[in-house]
Amino acid sequence: MGALISSRGRYALRVMTDLALQPRAVYVPLKDIAARQEISPKYLGSIMTDLSKAGLVEGIHGKGGGYRLSRSPEDYTLAQILLCAEGDLAPVACLCRGAEPCDRTQRCPTLPIWEQLERLVTDYLGSVTLRDLIAPPPG
C-alpha cells in the first residue's frame, strides 16, 4: 500500500521543526540541518528550494548563509508545509489537482469516502501548527 505522505513531506516537516527549534534571527546552514535530520544535503536542498519559493523559509547564500523560518512557528500549519512539499494531500489519484477527469465519477460508490477522507486529513493537518510539534508536552 502506498503512503499518503511521502518521504519528501515527512522530511519537510522534520526540517521545519528543526528550524522552529533554532533562534529565529539565526540562519541555519543547510549542512547542519542535513546532519541533524540525517537527510542527504542534495535532497534537502531541493526541499528547501520549494519551501523558500513558497515563502515558508528565508534563505541566504554564501558565508553565514542558511535558512530560517519566515514567521513564527504558530503561524504555520502542517497542511501548509505538506502541501508545499507534496503538492497535494489527496488520498486517491482521481482527487489530485490536475487529474484527468474520471468517467466513473457520477457512478463511483467509493468517491464520497475518498472525498470525506481528504477533508478529514486536510482539516486535521490544518488544525496542527509547527508550534504544536515543538511545544513541551503538558504536565
C-alpha positions as CSV (number, residue, x, y, z in Angstrom):
1,M,0.0,0.0,0.0
2,G,1.3,3.5,-0.8
3,A,1.7,6.2,1.8
4,L,-0.5,9.3,1.9
5,I,2.6,11.4,2.8
6,S,5.9,10.6,1.0
7,S,9.4,10.9,2.4
8,R,9.6,14.4,0.9
9,G,6.6,15.6,3.0
10,R,8.0,13.9,6.2
11,Y,11.4,15.5,5.6
12,A,9.8,18.9,5.1
13,L,8.1,18.6,8.5
14,R,11.3,17.5,10.1
15,V,13.2,20.4,8.6
16,M,10.6,23.0,9.6
17,T,10.5,21.5,13.1
18,D,14.3,21.7,13.3
19,L,14.2,25.4,12.2
20,A,11.5,26.1,14.7
21,L,13.8,25.0,17.5
22,Q,16.5,27.4,16.4
23,P,16.7,31.1,17.4
24,R,14.5,32.9,14.8
25,A,17.1,35.5,13.9
26,V,19.8,32.9,13.0
27,Y,20.3,31.5,9.5
28,V,21.0,27.8,9.9
29,P,23.4,26.2,7.4
30,L,21.8,23.5,5.2
31,K,24.6,21.1,6.1
32,D,23.8,21.4,9.8
33,I,20.1,20.7,9.2
34,A,21.0,17.8,6.9
35,A,23.4,16.3,9.5
36,R,20.9,16.6,12.4
37,Q,18.0,15.2,10.4
38,E,20.1,12.6,8.6
39,I,18.9,13.8,5.2
40,S,21.1,14.0,2.1
41,P,22.1,17.6,1.6
42,K,21.2,17.4,-2.1
43,Y,17.7,16.1,-1.4
44,L,17.3,18.6,1.4
45,G,18.4,21.4,-0.9
46,S,15.5,20.7,-3.3
47,I,13.0,20.6,-0.4
48,M,14.4,23.9,0.9
49,T,14.1,25.5,-2.6
50,D,10.4,24.6,-2.6
51,L,9.9,25.9,1.0
52,S,11.7,29.1,0.1
53,K,9.7,29.7,-3.1
54,A,6.5,29.2,-1.1
55,G,7.7,31.8,1.4
56,L,7.8,29.4,4.3
57,V,11.5,29.9,4.9
58,E,14.0,32.6,4.1
59,G,17.4,31.7,2.8
60,I,20.7,33.5,2.1
61,H,23.7,32.1,0.2
62,G,27.4,32.4,0.9
63,K,29.3,32.8,4.1
64,G,27.0,33.0,7.1
65,G,24.1,31.8,4.9
66,G,21.5,29.2,5.6
67,Y,17.8,29.1,6.3
68,R,15.3,30.3,8.9
69,L,11.6,30.4,9.3
70,S,9.9,33.4,7.7
71,R,7.4,33.7,10.5
72,S,6.6,32.3,14.0
73,P,6.0,28.5,14.4
74,E,2.4,29.1,15.4
75,D,1.8,30.7,12.1
76,Y,2.4,27.5,10.1
77,T,0.0,24.6,9.8
78,L,1.2,21.1,9.0
79,A,-1.2,21.3,6.0
80,Q,0.6,24.3,4.5
81,I,4.0,22.6,4.9
82,L,2.8,19.3,3.5
83,L,1.0,20.9,0.6
84,C,4.2,22.7,-0.3
85,A,6.3,19.6,-0.2
86,E,3.8,17.1,-1.6
87,G,1.8,19.3,-4.0
88,D,-1.4,17.5,-2.9
89,L,-2.9,15.6,0.0
90,A,-5.5,13.7,-2.0
91,P,-5.8,10.1,-0.8
92,V,-6.5,8.8,-4.3
93,A,-5.3,9.8,-7.8
94,C,-8.7,10.8,-9.1
95,L,-8.9,13.6,-6.5
96,C,-5.4,15.1,-7.2
97,R,-5.3,18.5,-8.6
98,G,-4.9,18.4,-12.4
99,A,-6.0,14.7,-12.5
100,E,-7.7,13.5,-15.7
101,P,-11.4,13.5,-15.2
102,C,-12.7,10.1,-14.4
103,D,-15.6,8.8,-16.5
104,R,-16.8,6.9,-13.4
105,T,-17.2,9.9,-11.2
106,Q,-21.0,10.1,-11.5
107,R,-21.4,6.4,-10.6
108,C,-18.5,5.7,-8.3
109,P,-19.7,4.4,-5.0
110,T,-16.4,5.0,-3.2
111,L,-15.8,8.6,-4.3
112,P,-17.7,10.1,-1.3
113,I,-15.5,8.1,1.1
114,W,-12.3,9.4,-0.5
115,E,-13.6,13.0,-0.6
116,Q,-14.5,12.7,3.1
117,L,-11.1,11.3,4.0
118,E,-9.4,14.1,2.1
119,R,-11.5,16.7,4.1
120,L,-10.7,15.0,7.4
121,V,-7.0,14.8,6.7
122,T,-6.8,18.4,5.5
123,D,-8.9,19.7,8.4
124,Y,-6.8,17.9,10.9
125,L,-3.4,18.9,9.4
126,G,-4.8,22.4,9.2
127,S,-5.5,22.5,12.9
128,V,-2.0,21.5,14.0
129,T,0.8,24.1,14.0
130,L,4.5,23.9,13.9
131,R,4.4,25.3,17.5
132,D,2.4,22.2,18.5
133,L,5.3,20.0,17.3
134,I,7.9,21.8,19.4
135,A,5.8,22.6,22.5
136,P,6.8,20.6,25.5
137,P,4.2,18.0,26.5
138,P,1.7,19.2,29.0
139,G,2.1,18.2,32.6
